[in-house]
Structures are given as C-alpha cells and as structure tokens.
Amino acid sequence: MIRTVTFSDYAALERPMLDWLIPGVLPRPGMVLLLGEPFAGKSFLALQIGLSLAQGGMFLHKKCVQSRVLYLQFDPSEMVWRDRILGIQKAGVKLDGPLFMPHPDDTPRAMNILTAESQQYLVGSLEAAHPDVVIIDVLREIHSSDEQDSTQMKQIGDAIMQLFHGYTLIILHHTRKFDSEKPIEVINSSRGSSYLTGKADATWLIHNSKLYTVSRFSSPATYNMERLPCGLWRV
C-alpha cells in the first residue's frame, strides 16, 4: 500500500538532512559533474579534490571534512596514470590519507555499467574501500551507449544512481565543442545528452584556466586557476 503525507507532515518526518563534505560546494550524498575538454586538466583537478578530502585539507578556500575517497580511473593508460602520480609525488605533494584506487591488476580492460560483470566490479570496489566519495574518471569509459541519445543515457544514469546511492559522486565528463564567440554556458557544456547534467547537484567546468561552478545550493561562481608544473592547480 502506498502512503501519502501532507507537506506539513513531511517536514516533520525524521528523514536524512543535507550535509556537506566541502561547505556549500560538495554535498553528502550528492553528485557533481566535472566537465572539461580533452587535456584540460580534469583528472588532475579531480585527484586534487580527492587528496584534499582524504587529508582534510582545503579546496576552493574551504575546509574539507576528512573523508574516504575511491578513485575509479579508466582513462588514460596505467603507464600514463602512474607517471602522473609519481610526478606529483616527486613535486613534494603528499599522497597519504584514505584515497584509494583498485589494484591495476584487478581493473578490467573494458567497462560497461549496464552489464552484470562491470556492476560486480564496481560493487566489489565499494566494498573494499568503504568510501564516502567516489570519483569516476571518465564517464565515456564506463559505458558503450550513444551519448547523444537521452533514452540510452537515462539507462546509464539510472544504473549510476542505483549503484552509487548514498555516496558523494564526482563524475568526469567531456564537453561539447565551444563557440569562441559565444559566452560560456556551464549547464549546456556537456557532450551529448544533458540527462546527467539535469540530475547533478552541481556542474563544474574547466575552460581556459578557469573553473566555473553552477550549483543547486549556491550562486554561480568563477575561479581563476594556474597550472602548476606537476599538473595540479592553484585555484
């Protein structure tokens, strides 16, 4: 039997309340879409966010709640990824804290979140890491559907929402091609269907050394960024 409640009764129900891992920036639980063109530095920024959360550091000038983070990296190759990590470490950046990734020998060569095998891998990764935050790098590498098709992308989105229910999720995704003569529209910047953008609690865009943020919880903001020699960002 389906129950109904009045709005005044709903307000009095004991239900989960909005919480923050980064005040006003990253909700718990919730979903953030991090957009950027290829080679724009999305992965470096995502790794930087992961380290800030794992170490209880600062991001966007705000104190992070120390959190367990699972980084699911499916792009680029392991050799390139390892070179980046070692370069960051060589630059003096500490890698300590509960920031996890699956062992490379356990990571499948191809992912499709709609298959039972891939779903089992993702569930197993969650059970192994017990994270508060999951970073998926990148969306294109976890499915084989047509990103232009909103029906197919809804299937991908539904699978993501089911598998990662209750977690804070940061999903990296590519942008469409920009028209240099038109102003930046963050919400309309994602490549393909806008279905996931509509589901996200916040959308962040890296473009021309700026970070644009649009959120359901705060006013749009723009941050100037400077790329450091190790690949990370000074925001």
ABEGO torsion letter per residue (X at the ends): XBBBBBAAAAAABBBBBBBBABBGABBOBEBBBBBBBBGAGAAAAAAAAAAAAAAGBBBGGBBBBBBBBBBBBAOBBAAAAAAAAAAAAAAGBBABEBBBBBBAAABBABBBAABAAAAAAAAAAAAAAGBABBBBOBAAAABABBAABAAAAAAAAAAAAAAABGBBBBBBBBBBBBBAABBBBAAAABBEBAAAAAABABBBBBBGGBBBBBBAABBBBBBBBBBBAAGBBBX
